[in-house]
Amino acid sequence: MSSIYSVITGTGSYIPTRCIKNEDFLNNEFYDATGKKIDKNIQEIIDKFLEITTIKERRYVTDDLVCSDMAYFAAVEAIKSANIDKEDLDYIIVAHNFGDLKPDNKGLDIVPSLAARVKHKLEIKNPYTIAYDIPFGCPGWLQGTIQADYYIKSGDAKKILVIGADTLSRISDPHDRDSMLYADGAGATVIEAKESDKPIGILAHKTRSDTLLYSEMLYMGKSYNPDIKDKFNTFLKMNGRKLYQYALENVPQAIKDGLDKCNTNLTKIKKVLIHQANGKMDDAIIERLFKLYNIVDVPKYIMPMTISWLGNTSVATIPTLLDLLLKHKIESHEINLGDTLAFASVGAGMNINTLIYKM
């Protein structure tokens, strides 16, 4: 007996043209959370950062673009890839965290929604293409995909565009070492309702929000440099040590919960597409995941990574990674028809979500 499944039929991404290498931070002055200048050689700080995160470079958006522009560019690619009429889209869901920040103005700019701006840029006339945003931290694109699955399974929609886009470079404190983590980008997917006799597309998903104890591990705060007094003195801040531990303790189990929900063993997973905030952290997460199944040796090519050259692009990370994989742009990795994938993300909230998908 056939059923309706949510299937990704098109992908797109936008990778900004400005390449910022670690050496570009050599002239920065870094301070700690108490406002004290860090009395270390900057090269030593950068070398330690590379060792911990594996990030060598990242991409920043050019001054003439904002977040909704990147989202639009990725959307155009995804719609073309899916070979659909944009007027047939039932929903446009844009996951982001900071709206259309401008290089000289960090004031909140989310009216109209970024999804409405993308719909406008796409010149979609259909009034029943519903456009809205999701601010859900780094797991935002996955949560938008989960919502799309609900719409499709309920019969409410047949074609949905889900985008993840952020400009973290414009909200990071140049005097905070964590600023070297952040980057910009956008990724988009078209998700369609498909009838099938066998399970395909989205098989299961799971989301959790640990707000009672962990809501302030990512927050907005003033620059660590006490001399900065301007009106836009608000930046993204992170309790990195506690966030690292939270992710190690909870993300592996969240992935297992998603796999259990669709009765799939980890050994059936071809690739794990994970949000990339820290390369070493992701390595530790994947090791703990396999330990839950009493497997000591992690398969060599199960976790494709882009963080070393794209940095942490928040909600754009996973859809960009998927697009690059499907277009054969990541060396030593490929996805084939019939492969089962696990998606997972963790971020501000704290929120974690996971999704199991069959190609």
N, C-alpha and C positions, 0 to 999 in steps of 0.2 A: 504494500500500500504506500503510495507516495505522500510526501509531506512538503511543506514550504520551509525553505532554509534561507538564511541571510548569507549572501555570497559577495565577496569583494570582486568586482568586475573591472575596476580601473584604479590606477594609482598615479600620483604626481607629487613632485616636490620642488621646492625652491631653496637652493643653497646660495647664500649671499656671496658677492664677488670679493669682498674685502677679507683677505687672509691675515689673521693676527697670530704671529708666532710667539712662543714663550719669551724670546729675546726682546720683544717689543715692550715687555714690562720692566726692563732693566732700569729705567729712569723713574719708576714709581716709588713713592714713599709709603710704606705699609705701617699700620698701627694695630695694636691689639684692641680688644673690646673695652679696655679701661681708658683708652685714649692715649696710651703710651706708645711712642714710636719704637718699632721693632729694631733693635740694634744688631742686625745681622747683615752680612753681605747679601745683596739682592740676588746675585747668581746662585748663592747657596740656597736661598728661599725657593728660587725657580727649580733648581735641581731636585730638591726635596718634594716639591709639588709634582714634578714629572714622575718621580718614583712612586708616589702614592696614587696618583690619578691616571697615569699613562697618557695624559693630554700633552701633545706637542704644539698644536695649533688649533685655532677655532675660526669661525666666520662671523663677521659683523655686517649688518645691513648698512648700505650707503645712506648718506644724509638725506637723499631725495625720496626715500621710501619709508613707509610705516608698516606696521604688522598686517593690516588688512590688504596692503599691496602684495605682500609675500603670500598671504592666504589665497588671494585671487590668482596669482601666477601658478600656484600648486593646483588650484581648482581647475584651471584651464587644461592642464596636463591630464588630470584625472578624468575629466569629462571626455577628452579626446581619446584617452586610453580605453575607456569603457565603451566608446562609440555609441553614445546615447544623445538624444535631444535634450539640451539643458532645460527646456520648458517642461519636460516630464518629471523633473525632480519634485518630490513631495516635501522634502525637508533639506535645509542647509543648516548644519550644526557646526559652529566654530568654537573650538576649545582654545582658550588663551588665558592669560593671568593679569595682563597689565594694559590691555587696550592699545590704542594707537599712540604710543609715546613718541614724541618728536625729539630730535637731538638736543634742542634748546628749550624744551618745555616738558617736564615730567608730570604735568598736571593730568588728572584722570580724564580720559577721553573715550567713553564707551557708549555715547549716545549720538547717532543711533548705534545699535549693536554692530559688531564687526561682521556678523553674518548678514545683516541688512546691507552693509557696505559691499560685501562680496557679491551679493545678489544684484545690487545696483551695477557694479563693475561688469558683471556677466551679462547685463542687459536682459535679464529674465523678466518677461512680462506677466507670467502666470501669477495671479494673486494668491493661489493656493499652494505655492511653493513657500512653506513656512520657514522663516529664518530666525534663529536664536543662538545665543552664546552659552557656553559652559565655563565658569571659572572653578576648576576642580584640582588645581595644582598640576604637577607633571602627569598624573594619570588621566588628564582631561580628554585626550583623543580616544583612549580606550573606553572611558565612560560614555562619550558620545557614540561610539560604536555599539556599546551595550544598549543604549537607548534606541539606536537605530534597529537593533535586533528585536527589541520589544515592539516597536511600531510595525515592523514587517510581520512578526509572528501574530500580532493582533489583527492583521488585515488592514491596518490603517494606511500603510504605505507600501510602495513597490520599488521606489528608487530614492536613495538618500545620499547626500554628499556630506561627509564628515571630514573636517579639517582641524589640524593642530598647528598653531603658529604662535611664536613669541619673539620678543626683542629683549632678551635678558641683558644685553650689553648696555641698554639705556637705563636700567634700574639697578645696576651693580655699582658698588662703592669702590672707586679706584684705589682707595687706601685700605681695603680689606683684601687679604690674600685670597679669599674665596672668589673674588672677582675674576680670577684666572680660569675658573670653572666654566663661566657662563658664555653662551653664544646665541646666535639668532638663526631662524630658519622656519620653514613651513612644509608640512606634508599633508596630502589629501587622498581620500579614497572614496570611490563610488560603491555603495552597497546596494545590491538588488535582491528582490525576492525570486527564488528559483525553486521549481518543483522537482523533486528527486525521489527515487525509490530507495536510495541509500543515503546515509548521513553525509552531508557536505557542508562547507562553509562553517558558520559558527555552531559549535557543538555544545558549548557550555561557557558560563562566565560566573565570576564571583567578585564581589566588592566588599570592602570593610572600611570603616572610618573610626579611627581611635582618637577622638577629640578630647575626651575627658583628661587624659594625662599628657597627650602629645601635641596639642593644637598649636603650641608656640615654638615648635622646633624650627619652623620657617616663619619669619615675620618681617614686618617693615620697621626700620629703625633709622636713626641718624648715622651719618658718616662716622667712622672711627677716628677721623681727623678732627680734633676739637676746634680747629680754627675755621672750619666750614660753617658758615652761618646763613647761607642763602635760603630763600623760601622753598626751594625744591630739595631741601636736605633730608630726603627720605629714600632709603635704599633697601634692597632685599638682603636680609640677614639670616644666618643659619647656625644652629647649634650642631655643627658637623659631627662631633664625637657621638652624641646621643642619637642622632639620625642614623649614623652608620650602624650602631648597635640595634636600633629598632628595626632597620631593614633586614639585618642578618637574622634576627629572631622571628620575623613575621612573613617576609616575602616568600621564602621557600615553602612554608606551610600553606600560604595562600595559593601558590601554584598547584600544590598537591590537592588542595580542596577543589580547585577547578577541574583537575584531572579525575578525581574521584566522582565528581558530579556527572561525568559522562562515561564513567567506567573505563577510563583509558589509563594504561600503565605508562610510566615515564619512558620506558624502553621503546615505546611506539612513537615518541616525539623526535622529529627530524631536526628541528631548530627551535631554540628559545630566543625570542625577540624581546629583549628587556630594556627598560629605560636606563639610559647611561648617564649617571651623575658622577661616577667614579669607577674607573676600570678595575682597580683592585677589589672594590666592594662587590662588583658584579661577579668577579671570579670567586669570591668567598660565598656569595649567594648561591651560585650554581653548584659549588662543592657541597654546601649544606643540603641543597635540594636532592642531590644524588644520595647523600647519606641517609635521607629519609627512606630511601628504597634499598638501603644497605649495599649501595654500589660505591666502590672506592674510586675507580678510575672514570673520570669524566671524559666522554667522547671529545676528541680534539676539535672538531669543527661544528659543534652543536650551537655555539653562541657567537654569531657574527657581531662584530663591533665596529663602530664608527667614531667613538669618542676621541681617539688619538688625533684625528684631524678635523672633527666637527665640534668637539666640546660638548657641553650639556645644553641642548636646545629645548629642554623642558617638553612641552606637549608635542613638539615637532619631531622628537627623536624617533619614536617607533614608526610612524607612518613614512618618514623619510627613509628609514632603514628598510622597510618593506618595499618601497618603490625602487631603491637601489638594488636590492636583491632580485626582484622580479625582472629588472632590466639588465641583469648580469654585470653590475658595476662594482661588486665587492669580490675581490680575489679569493679563491678557494671555497666559495660558498655558492650554492644554487638551491632553488626550490623547484620541485617537480610536482606534476599532477599526482594526487594521491597522498602526498606528504601531510603529516599532522604537525601543526605548529603550536607552541605555547607562547602567549604574549603576557607580559607582566610589567607593572609600573608601581612606583611608590613616590609620594610627594606631599606637599603642603596639605595639612588637614588635621592629623596625618591620614592620608588615604592610600589604600592599596587596592589594585584590581588585577584580575587575571582573566584571560580568555583563551579557549582552546578552539583551534580552527583546522579544518581539513580542506586541503586544496582540491 
